[in-house]
């Protein structure tokens, strides 16, 4: 009995508790107000349903949230991830269709399985460019001593221009079926994107929890000077987390472009940086850095995608959905505010005393 109470207390105090509560409340709302929300069907050996859509469409955000968690844990922020998504998508699609869409689109017949570059090279090139974007941000922050918001704002503004230059200002359409599998494929009946999230999550978890990297990241986020005097190279740690964030954005770019079978430099990844930051905050990682939880951030991303899917399912207009997100942000800020928690503790303490 004592052990179960101790486990429950640890669970309530963990970062994963409140994100799970939020996700549970959204699911409870759907159980009453969204017909067939939990209905799952098997078609052509694949699972279909609203829950599967949440996982599939939320995969890019979950991967971005993993990278953003690392950055925020060092008391930083990466505003450029949306632009890096666009750059990654542009690089991949241009390598597949170097004619910038002119030859394939001009054809009267639908061309399938056409690529100018082998798929492994396409993926590696997109991830390499994304890593270089993260390296650029990391150098500005760690070596240039520029505030993270300002440093990443540079690439946020310039990134879409770079993507436009890569695509020649066109929307690049691809007709390469193996590439479509990244964002639309199924493996063992579930979306392939779920496996991508699992691979990225497990790799990052092993890096941060089975090596000293995680401890160094939290140490830098809590106190940079103390970390320096303890022998931690805070510059290299910051450089590493921005490179990880860039690679995560590159993977998200591959998923997004594969999903829509094209690359639009203006719209690919638009607003993703704000959703990624919100997912991390919902996961309980403070903007002041320090303690972090990758699992809680992933659940935070699921909360955002579940909320978006629910609003569309009940007929909420797209513009109004942004207002609802703003309300969620306010609630999250209050829940993680020390002042709010102190007031809540006083209220509950008074009730216990009266009773």
Rosetta blueprint (number, residue, H / E / L):
1 X L
2 X H
3 X H
4 X H
5 X H
6 X H
7 X H
8 X H
9 X H
10 X H
11 X H
12 X H
13 X H
14 X L
15 X L
16 X H
17 X H
18 X H
19 X H
20 X H
21 X H
22 X H
23 X H
24 X H
25 X H
26 X H
27 X H
28 X H
29 X H
30 X H
31 X H
32 X H
33 X H
34 X L
35 X L
36 X L
37 X L
38 X L
39 X L
40 X L
41 X E
42 X E
43 X E
44 X L
45 X L
46 X E
47 X E
48 X E
49 X L
50 X H
51 X H
52 X H
53 X H
54 X H
55 X H
56 X H
57 X H
58 X H
59 X H
60 X H
61 X H
62 X H
63 X H
64 X H
65 X H
66 X H
67 X H
68 X H
69 X H
70 X H
71 X H
72 X H
73 X H
74 X L
75 X L
76 X L
77 X L
78 X L
79 X L
80 X L
81 X H
82 X H
83 X H
84 X H
85 X H
86 X H
87 X H
88 X H
89 X H
90 X H
91 X H
92 X H
93 X H
94 X H
95 X H
96 X H
97 X L
98 X L
99 X L
100 X L
101 X L
102 X H
103 X H
104 X H
105 X H
106 X H
107 X L
108 X L
109 X L
110 X L
111 X L
112 X L
113 X L
114 X E
115 X L
116 X L
117 X L
118 X L
119 X H
120 X H
121 X H
122 X H
123 X H
124 X H
125 X H
126 X H
127 X H
128 X H
129 X H
130 X H
131 X H
132 X H
133 X H
134 X H
135 X H
136 X H
137 X H
138 X H
139 X H
140 X H
141 X H
142 X H
143 X H
144 X L
145 X L
146 X L
147 X L
148 X H
149 X H
150 X H
151 X H
152 X H
153 X H
154 X H
155 X H
156 X H
157 X H
158 X H
159 X H
160 X H
161 X H
162 X H
163 X H
164 X H
165 X H
166 X H
167 X H
168 X L
169 X L
170 X L
171 X L
172 X E
173 X E
174 X L
175 X E
176 X L
177 X H
178 X H
179 X H
180 X H
181 X H
182 X H
183 X H
184 X H
185 X L
186 X E
187 X E
188 X L
189 X L
190 X E
191 X E
192 X H
193 X H
194 X H
195 X H
196 X H
197 X H
198 X H
199 X H
200 X H
201 X H
202 X H
203 X H
204 X H
205 X H
206 X H
207 X H
208 X H
209 X H
210 X L
211 X L
212 X L
213 X H
214 X H
215 X H
216 X H
217 X H
218 X H
219 X H
220 X H
221 X H
222 X H
223 X L
224 X H
225 X H
226 X H
227 X H
228 X H
229 X H
230 X L
231 X L
232 X L
233 X L
234 X H
235 X H
236 X H
237 X H
238 X H
239 X H
240 X H
241 X H
242 X H
243 X H
244 X H
245 X H
246 X H
247 X H
248 X H
249 X H
250 X H
251 X H
252 X H
253 X H
254 X H
255 X H
256 X H
257 X H
258 X H
259 X H
260 X H
261 X L
262 X E
263 X E
264 X L
265 X L
266 X L
267 X L
268 X L
269 X L
270 X L
271 X L
272 X H
273 X H
274 X H
275 X H
276 X H
277 X H
278 X H
279 X H
280 X H
281 X H
282 X H
283 X L
284 X L
285 X L
286 X L
287 X L
288 X L
289 X L
290 X L
291 X L
292 X L
293 X L
294 X H
295 X H
296 X H
297 X H
298 X H
299 X H
300 X H
301 X H
302 X H
303 X H
304 X H
305 X H
306 X H
307 X H
308 X H
309 X H
310 X H
311 X H
312 X H
313 X H
314 X L
315 X L
316 X L
317 X L
318 X H
319 X H
320 X H
321 X H
322 X H
323 X H
324 X H
325 X H
326 X H
327 X H
328 X H
329 X H
330 X H
331 X H
332 X H
333 X H
334 X H
335 X H
336 X L
337 X L
338 X H
339 X H
340 X H
341 X H
342 X H
343 X H
344 X H
345 X H
346 X H
347 X H
348 X H
349 X H
350 X H
351 X H
352 X H
353 X H
354 X H
355 X L
